[in-house]
């Protein structure tokens, strides 16, 4: 277990204490939620970067891909 010391403005500390947010379980929950949000944001940033590397398909190219997938599925039956 790691102990962490945090300095907060007095008013914010009082509000957080009154709201029950300075309890270890509450701080753990807040940190886990923040980490999850950060991971999701990083995922979307990475997806945007990947999307920028691949030019968008035209409608005709999408139709051709769908037709090819359907034909492949039909051959396997």
Rosetta constraint file for C-alpha pairs under 8 A:
AtomPair CA 8 CA 12 HARMONIC 6.51 0.50
AtomPair CA 8 CA 13 HARMONIC 5.82 0.50
AtomPair CA 9 CA 13 HARMONIC 6.17 0.50
AtomPair CA 10 CA 14 HARMONIC 6.13 0.50
AtomPair CA 11 CA 15 HARMONIC 6.21 0.50
AtomPair CA 12 CA 16 HARMONIC 6.01 0.50
AtomPair CA 13 CA 17 HARMONIC 5.95 0.50
AtomPair CA 14 CA 18 HARMONIC 6.09 0.50
AtomPair CA 15 CA 19 HARMONIC 6.17 0.50
AtomPair CA 16 CA 20 HARMONIC 6.19 0.50
AtomPair CA 16 CA 21 HARMONIC 5.03 0.50
AtomPair CA 16 CA 22 HARMONIC 6.11 0.50
AtomPair CA 17 CA 21 HARMONIC 5.79 0.50
AtomPair CA 17 CA 22 HARMONIC 5.41 0.50
AtomPair CA 17 CA 23 HARMONIC 7.93 0.50
AtomPair CA 20 CA 26 HARMONIC 7.22 0.50
AtomPair CA 21 CA 26 HARMONIC 5.23 0.50
AtomPair CA 21 CA 27 HARMONIC 6.25 0.50
AtomPair CA 22 CA 26 HARMONIC 6.46 0.50
AtomPair CA 22 CA 27 HARMONIC 6.11 0.50
AtomPair CA 23 CA 27 HARMONIC 6.22 0.50
AtomPair CA 24 CA 28 HARMONIC 6.06 0.50
AtomPair CA 25 CA 29 HARMONIC 6.19 0.50
AtomPair CA 26 CA 30 HARMONIC 6.20 0.50
AtomPair CA 27 CA 31 HARMONIC 6.10 0.50
AtomPair CA 28 CA 32 HARMONIC 6.10 0.50
AtomPair CA 29 CA 33 HARMONIC 6.14 0.50
AtomPair CA 30 CA 34 HARMONIC 6.15 0.50
AtomPair CA 31 CA 35 HARMONIC 6.10 0.50
AtomPair CA 32 CA 36 HARMONIC 6.16 0.50
AtomPair CA 33 CA 37 HARMONIC 6.18 0.50
AtomPair CA 34 CA 38 HARMONIC 6.16 0.50
AtomPair CA 35 CA 39 HARMONIC 6.17 0.50
AtomPair CA 36 CA 40 HARMONIC 6.28 0.50
AtomPair CA 37 CA 41 HARMONIC 6.19 0.50
AtomPair CA 38 CA 42 HARMONIC 6.13 0.50
AtomPair CA 39 CA 43 HARMONIC 6.12 0.50
AtomPair CA 40 CA 44 HARMONIC 6.31 0.50
AtomPair CA 41 CA 45 HARMONIC 6.15 0.50
AtomPair CA 42 CA 46 HARMONIC 6.09 0.50
AtomPair CA 43 CA 47 HARMONIC 6.12 0.50
AtomPair CA 44 CA 48 HARMONIC 6.09 0.50
AtomPair CA 45 CA 49 HARMONIC 6.30 0.50
AtomPair CA 46 CA 50 HARMONIC 6.19 0.50
AtomPair CA 47 CA 51 HARMONIC 6.05 0.50
AtomPair CA 48 CA 52 HARMONIC 6.20 0.50
AtomPair CA 49 CA 53 HARMONIC 6.62 0.50
AtomPair CA 50 CA 54 HARMONIC 6.84 0.50
AtomPair CA 51 CA 55 HARMONIC 7.46 0.50
AtomPair CA 51 CA 56 HARMONIC 8.00 0.50
AtomPair CA 57 CA 61 HARMONIC 5.76 0.50
AtomPair CA 57 CA 62 HARMONIC 6.26 0.50
AtomPair CA 58 CA 62 HARMONIC 6.30 0.50
AtomPair CA 59 CA 63 HARMONIC 6.17 0.50
AtomPair CA 60 CA 64 HARMONIC 6.15 0.50
AtomPair CA 61 CA 65 HARMONIC 6.19 0.50
AtomPair CA 62 CA 66 HARMONIC 6.23 0.50
AtomPair CA 63 CA 67 HARMONIC 6.11 0.50
AtomPair CA 64 CA 68 HARMONIC 6.08 0.50
AtomPair CA 65 CA 69 HARMONIC 6.15 0.50
AtomPair CA 66 CA 70 HARMONIC 6.14 0.50
AtomPair CA 67 CA 71 HARMONIC 6.08 0.50
AtomPair CA 68 CA 72 HARMONIC 6.08 0.50
AtomPair CA 69 CA 73 HARMONIC 6.15 0.50
AtomPair CA 70 CA 74 HARMONIC 6.10 0.50
AtomPair CA 71 CA 75 HARMONIC 6.20 0.50
AtomPair CA 72 CA 76 HARMONIC 6.44 0.50
AtomPair CA 73 CA 77 HARMONIC 6.66 0.50
